Amino acid sequence: MKKLLLAMFGCLASVAVAHEGHDHDHAEDAAAQAKYPSALVLPAIEGPKPWSDKPHLNDPDRFQIAIMTDRTGGHRPGIWMDAVRKLNLLRPEFVMSVGDLIEGYTEDPQRIDEMWEEFLGFIDEMEMRFFFVAGNHDVTNPQLHKRWREQFGREWYSFDYRGVHFLALCSEDPGPEHISEEQLDFIKTDLADHADARWTLVFLHKPLWTYAERAIANGDEDPTNWRKVEAMLVDRPHTVFAGHVHHYAQYQRNEQQYYALATTGGGSLLRGNEYGEFDHVMWLTMEPDGPHVVNLRLDGILPPDVVTEESAKRFGAFLRQVRVEVEPILIDDHTGFSEGELSVKLDNEFAEAVELTGRIDGLPLRGLTVEPDGLKIAADKKSSNEQRIRIRFDEPIAFESLQRGTFTAIVRSKPTGDGAPLSAERVIPVIIDRRHLCPFYDGDFTLDGEIEAWPEPAYETPEKPLLIGQIQDWTGPKDGSFAFTVAQDDERLIFSAKVTDEKLVAGDRLQWLLDARPDSQRMADPRQRGGTYRFSVTAPDENGEATVLAFANRGSRRQMKGVKGAARRVDGGYEVELTVPQNVLARHQGGQRWSEFQLAAIQSDVDDPDRPAAEIVWRGTSDARTRNANYARFERVD
């Protein structure tokens, strides 16, 4: 299979071979016309006829292809293969892609082999030709770039089919969101050599026009070189297809159509058409007046303007400007919860009236009373409304049993004009919890890993903590557990931790996951996004050296500045200290004084260097690194 794909790309490198294939198609057409009439042969009928007077679509230059988009970036198994099977039924003439075909992000040759072997197995099942385009997951690092070239030859190339010029580009050349001068030279020569194409179709992974436009709007130079590509395309009819963003949108640039495709199995919340979040392939029919496209959802068919810039702006404003806030119930009695009130606020800054209906789910049902049981709140445009829900149990309930509580709200707009009503679902955690405190630390603090003063209160992992990873390797609290405190002074957050670990191995570390966003944002969207941070300190090695890592947002590889840490070995484990500048919180909470944050912590305990770590979680869930569900909420105490 690999040799066949390599040979295919060698053929694509030759314009002569591409034209030879074109001539072959016309030879087949001529042979068919000699055997069969090329027009409809209709019977002569007097009077009304049982057919319409529309033309039948038989232009010899018409063809149909499919475009598949992101498979990876949190891929969901089975979706891509489902699309392959359905394309085999639809019979496009060939299939294009826009990249992210494997998960990538590794330099391990064996793992890379396994990923490509799996993907090429899918292509083996496809009954028509498939054209590869490189995504950031496919060429993350030099090793993956090298493997691509060994396996497929070029990272950018072109070919022709029935007078249409296909141009496949690499948006990761050599690094993220960039087209190199070498690739620009290729594009310039290639487009000049194919100036007579009746249309040009451009395929790349990232929608570089959006990156370029943001940079220019900020007063910066275009770092992507897309504007140079656009200048070469502007005088010819063309259409551009990209992926990467995992949500669909149709754009108009230079009086041409540009598309960012959604997913064919890549990570997605799948919230539906208005969000542009669905699994699909795009179906392209080439006509004399240009490409006609529709979106084939794997569960239906969508028109190309299912989301336009205009409708996306309206829906985006609806999502941003209609806020649902559920105020937490935080109590000082740490033994359990019996009774309290939730405040639900509907804050509507949208230009249309809205209505909210909602319910509480996930709380223990025994002895539970919720008043009112169903909630309805209305708010005129540019107004707010609030309602309280009383929650009562017949006897105290342990906080651990309250972690799955959610408030599900359906918010609908009530437009007065021609616009269609908008609707969105919000699932917001119902926080019923102990009150966690971040006190002011007024002592002399030295960052050296040696914990002297231990500010109260302290938090520790339970006897039976949540475990993830290599859970069978964890033998109990003496094998892996920790206790920590968090405090603040005038400039920093200060974390101190005592870690129990009977055997220190490379890879042992303690990590804090901090969500610095305001309460309403955290509860409305629990995903790790802007305003979330990861801080970790490794166990010290035999020389007492420890490594501090600090990143903003899930997936970021850029080390933050100003975060400092230290660690030292002690009997039965190690001690850790970490300081984080307070502006990390302030920038997300009004720029000056911050009031609260959410926090989880994970200990990675490696017992065997050749095996993954067992991980002991304080708060959070098994998805703690990607979602803030069940993080502890800490309040500032001055």
Secondary structure, DSSP 8 states (H G I E B T S, - for coil): -HHHHHHHHHHHT-HHHHHHHHHHHHHHHHHHHHHS-SS------SS--SS-SS-----TT-EEEEEE-B--SS--TTHHHHHHHHHHHH--SEEEE-S--S------HHHHHHHHHHHHHHHHT-SSEE-----TTTTSSHHHHHHHHHHHS-SSEEEEETTEEEEE--SBSSSTTB--HHHHHHHHHHHHHTTT-SEEEEE-SS-HHHHHHHHHHTT---SS-HHHHHHHHTTS-EEEEE-SSSS-EEEEETTEEEEE--BSSSS----BTTTTB-BEEEEEEEETTEEEEEEEETTEEE-TTSSBHHHHHHHHHHHHHEEEEE--EEES-TT-EEEEEEEEEEEE-SSSEEEEEEEEESS--TTEEEESSSEEEEE-TTEEEEEEEEEEEEEEE-GGGGTT-EEEEEEEEE-SSSS---EEEEEEE--EEE-EEE-B--S----SS---S--S--EE--SS-EEEESGGG---TTTSEEEEEEEE-SSEEEEEEEEE-SS--TT-EEEEEEE-S-HHHHHH--BS-TTEEEEEEE---TTS---EEEEESTT--SB-SS-EEEEEEETTEEEEEEEEETHHHHTTTTSS---EEEEEEEEEE-SSTTS--EEEEESS-TTTTTB-TT-EEEEE--
